Amino acid sequence: MPDEDELNTLKAKALCFRCVGEAYLRAEIQRAGRRRRCSYCDRTGKSYSIGQLSERIEEVFKAHYYRTSDQP
């Protein structure tokens, strides 16, 4: 399991809209992201940090999904 420093390093990495395949999230990042160099494709453009991205995805899961019983 990664330690806290490794997690913070990962959370700080940038992911640009070009590297996101999902259309809605890609458009959101292009509209609301901050301009910086992508940690994955090395191009500069509108981006979210991995930390921001994980928080955004968690919000969507909480709003649209719920855990079902593991018993049939």
Sequence and secondary structure as in RCSB ss.txt:
>XXXX:A:sequence
MPDEDELNTLKAKALCFRCVGEAYLRAEIQRAGRRRRCSYCDRTGKSYSIGQLSERIEEVFKAHYYRTSDQP
>XXXX:A:secstr
   HHHHHHHHH EEEGGG  SHHHHHHHHHH EEEE TTT  EEEEEEHHHHHHHHHHHHHHH     S  
